[in-house]
Amino acid sequence: MDFGVIDLDAGQLDFWKEVDAFLDEHVTRAVHEEEERTGSGHNQAVHEALGQRGWIMPRWSKAEGGAELDEVRAHILQLELDRHNLPNVTIATTGMTVAVVRAHGNDSLKAKVLPGVASGHTKICLGYTEPDGGSDLAGVRTRATRVEGGWVINGAKMFTTGAHNCQYSMLVTRTDPEAPKHRGITVFLVPLDGPGIEIQPVHTLGGERTNAVFYDNVFIDDDHRLGPVNGGWAVMSAPLDSEHGVKDANGLAEISGGTQYGMTLRKLLWHAARWADTPDAEGVRPFDDRIVRAQLAEIALDLETIRNSKGPMGRVIASEKLIERAAELLDLVGVDGVLPRGAEGAIEDGVLEWGNRFAQGTAIYGGTTDIARNIIAQHTLGLPRPPKVG
Ligand SMILES: Cc1cc2nc3c(=O)[nH]c(=O)nc-3n(C[C@H](O)[C@H](O)[C@H](O)COP(=O)(O)OP(=O)(O)OC[C@H]3O[C@@H](n4cnc5c(N)ncnc54)[C@H](O)[C@@H]3O)c2cc1C
């Protein structure tokens, strides 16, 4: 691993300032307040402003609606989006899935979808998990049945985050119930505004909004198929690889699989440090206690570990450190730490209380940390598959 510092040239530093100024202007306190209220992980006005600059798909060519950023500038943009805490769930799911549309969609589908993705008017969510289980993706039950001119879909998906803000769901379906379970799967890009689709909100302990989505005799034409019939297993793995941090969806260099959760831990640390630096009535700051300083310093070191842990290992470390440290921070600040946002006396307006709730879900999304450990065992360490239980 190369820990070398990159010397940025004048053009790159100017670009950094441009991004920072743009995000200061657009990712305002009002944007954060709306996100705290809705938990939607998306802000349409900011999304479209990014689209106007070509910064939703920053590596794409200008002709495709991108900005043709080189790897360093794209990384600067990503760092600043994270630092400004842009509500990012839908931009992330769109980025993961659009790579699949480019790779497996036919020309007509690509012409319909890709320009809108780049401009910010078209967004895509992930329709993988079902009410009966998410880890065993090959156990998918939602059926797509071939009919004259296309397919009819029946079934239910759970935790389709962002569906209420998206135009399409990348849907994993069973097309051959007789085939071995990995071989009877087909993936479709399903428009979410058609008849037979119902989206119901699901609110989580962590304050996020996700959705249950029901498909009742939904017709789509064959143009919406991504990849071969019954060959969906390979097609559906690409977004998960990117969610697990195996490969960045934009084709950038491999990054920590825990970047997102590391950002949350950094946010908690920043608020805890501000609390620690605030003197009480006698002028004493928590920072003056070396135990407090040591605890905060340990979290800062965790952030470095997360930043430098690649792929699924980064995903496991980030989530587990976030859960552990978010709880410790509540102990550190004392009983007022559990007062929620808006309550009188809440520390840092309840951010630490929120952080502790939010942290719990991070061990689940995009495949649990248990599943990430299986991936590390099999793909990184070359160990045999775990034995089947039951
Ligand atoms: C807030 C939120 C947002 C989400 N967003 C999306 C989304 O946008 N799209 C989408 O498709 N899904 C989404 N998910 C679903 C998520 O990917 C699943 O919850 C996750 O994959 C786990 O599936 P499950 O909840 O059905 O648990 P299960 O698969 O039923 O697992 C239950 C428990 O058993 C363990 N387990 C299961 N199998 C194994 C194994 N082989 N080895 C070791 N342990 C195992 C799991 O780690 C877990 O602890 C979201 C979930 C949440 C909570």
Ligand as a Chemical Component Dictionary entry (heavy atoms), coordinates in Angstrom:
data_LIG
# 
_chem_comp.id                   LIG 
_chem_comp.type                 NON-POLYMER 
_chem_comp.pdbx_formal_charge   0 
_chem_comp.three_letter_code    LIG 
# 
loop_
_chem_comp_atom.comp_id 
_chem_comp_atom.atom_id 
_chem_comp_atom.alt_atom_id 
_chem_comp_atom.type_symbol 
_chem_comp_atom.charge 
_chem_comp_atom.model_Cartn_x 
_chem_comp_atom.model_Cartn_y 
_chem_comp_atom.model_Cartn_z 
_chem_comp_atom.pdbx_ordinal 
LIG C1  C1  C 0 -31.593 0.610   6.530  1  
LIG C2  C2  C 0 -31.403 -0.509  5.533  2  
LIG C3  C3  C 0 -31.285 -0.196  4.191  3  
LIG C4  C4  C 0 -31.166 -1.220  3.231  4  
LIG N1  N1  N 0 -31.156 -0.895  1.892  5  
LIG C5  C5  C 0 -31.246 -1.893  0.965  6  
LIG C6  C6  C 0 -31.432 -1.586  -0.420 7  
LIG O1  O1  O 0 -31.426 -0.420  -0.821 8  
LIG N2  N2  N 0 -31.642 -2.616  -1.289 9  
LIG C7  C7  C 0 -31.643 -3.926  -0.886 10 
LIG O2  O2  O 0 -31.832 -4.798  -1.729 11 
LIG N3  N3  N 0 -31.446 -4.245  0.411  12 
LIG C8  C8  C 0 -31.258 -3.266  1.351  13 
LIG N4  N4  N 0 -31.101 -3.574  2.685  14 
LIG C9  C9  C 0 -31.156 -4.975  3.080  15 
LIG C10 C10 C 0 -29.852 -5.532  3.573  16 
LIG O3  O3  O 0 -28.962 -5.723  2.500  17 
LIG C11 C11 C 0 -30.231 -6.852  4.294  18 
LIG O4  O4  O 0 -30.931 -6.489  5.471  19 
LIG C12 C12 C 0 -29.016 -7.665  4.602  20 
LIG O5  O5  O 0 -28.471 -8.178  3.413  21 
LIG C13 C13 C 0 -29.359 -8.823  5.564  22 
LIG O6  O6  O 0 -30.486 -9.520  5.142  23 
LIG P1  P1  P 0 -31.673 -9.817  6.168  24 
LIG O7  O7  O 0 -32.010 -8.554  6.880  25 
LIG O8  O8  O 0 -32.749 -10.494 5.438  26 
LIG O9  O9  O 0 -31.034 -10.800 7.252  27 
LIG P2  P2  P 0 -30.809 -12.361 7.073  28 
LIG O10 O10 O 0 -30.220 -12.655 5.751  29 
LIG O11 O11 O 0 -32.086 -13.046 7.419  30 
LIG O12 O12 O 0 -29.711 -12.638 8.187  31 
LIG C14 C14 C 0 -30.049 -12.719 9.579  32 
LIG C15 C15 C 0 -28.769 -12.890 10.387 33 
LIG O13 O13 O 0 -28.101 -14.126 10.004 34 
LIG C16 C16 C 0 -26.749 -13.866 9.597  35 
LIG N5  N5  N 0 -26.405 -14.725 8.448  36 
LIG C17 C17 C 0 -27.206 -15.021 7.401  37 
LIG N6  N6  N 0 -26.554 -15.816 6.515  38 
LIG C18 C18 C 0 -25.296 -16.023 7.018  39 
LIG C19 C19 C 0 -24.139 -16.743 6.576  40 
LIG N7  N7  N 0 -24.134 -17.413 5.406  41 
LIG N8  N8  N 0 -23.026 -16.727 7.350  42 
LIG C20 C20 C 0 -23.007 -16.033 8.520  43 
LIG N9  N9  N 0 -24.094 -15.340 8.998  44 
LIG C21 C21 C 0 -25.207 -15.324 8.268  45 
LIG C22 C22 C 0 -26.749 -12.406 9.179  46 
LIG O14 O14 O 0 -25.442 -11.834 9.334  47 
LIG C23 C23 C 0 -27.744 -11.778 10.169 48 
LIG O15 O15 O 0 -27.121 -11.501 11.388 49 
LIG C24 C24 C 0 -31.140 -2.573  3.654  50 
LIG C25 C25 C 0 -31.216 -2.885  5.033  51 
LIG C26 C26 C 0 -31.339 -1.869  5.964  52 
LIG C27 C27 C 0 -31.445 -2.236  7.425  53 
# 
loop_
_chem_comp_bond.comp_id 
_chem_comp_bond.atom_id_1 
_chem_comp_bond.atom_id_2 
_chem_comp_bond.value_order 
_chem_comp_bond.pdbx_ordinal 
LIG C1  C2  SING 1  
LIG C2  C3  SING 2  
LIG C2  C26 DOUB 3  
LIG C3  C4  DOUB 4  
LIG C4  N1  SING 5  
LIG C4  C24 SING 6  
LIG N1  C5  DOUB 7  
LIG C5  C6  SING 8  
LIG C5  C8  SING 9  
LIG C6  O1  DOUB 10 
LIG C6  N2  SING 11 
LIG N2  C7  SING 12 
LIG C7  O2  DOUB 13 
LIG C7  N3  SING 14 
LIG N3  C8  DOUB 15 
LIG C8  N4  SING 16 
LIG N4  C9  SING 17 
LIG N4  C24 SING 18 
LIG C9  C10 SING 19 
LIG C10 O3  SING 20 
LIG C10 C11 SING 21 
LIG C11 O4  SING 22 
LIG C11 C12 SING 23 
LIG C12 O5  SING 24 
LIG C12 C13 SING 25 
LIG C13 O6  SING 26 
LIG O6  P1  SING 27 
LIG P1  O7  DOUB 28 
LIG P1  O8  SING 29 
LIG P1  O9  SING 30 
LIG O9  P2  SING 31 
LIG P2  O10 DOUB 32 
LIG P2  O11 SING 33 
LIG P2  O12 SING 34 
LIG O12 C14 SING 35 
LIG C14 C15 SING 36 
LIG C15 O13 SING 37 
LIG C15 C23 SING 38 
LIG O13 C16 SING 39 
LIG C16 N5  SING 40 
LIG C16 C22 SING 41 
LIG N5  C17 SING 42 
LIG N5  C21 SING 43 
LIG C17 N6  DOUB 44 
LIG N6  C18 SING 45 
LIG C18 C19 SING 46 
LIG C18 C21 DOUB 47 
LIG C19 N7  SING 48 
LIG C19 N8  DOUB 49 
LIG N8  C20 SING 50 
LIG C20 N9  DOUB 51 
LIG N9  C21 SING 52 
LIG C22 O14 SING 53 
LIG C22 C23 SING 54 
LIG C23 O15 SING 55 
LIG C24 C25 DOUB 56 
LIG C25 C26 SING 57 
LIG C26 C27 SING 58 
# 
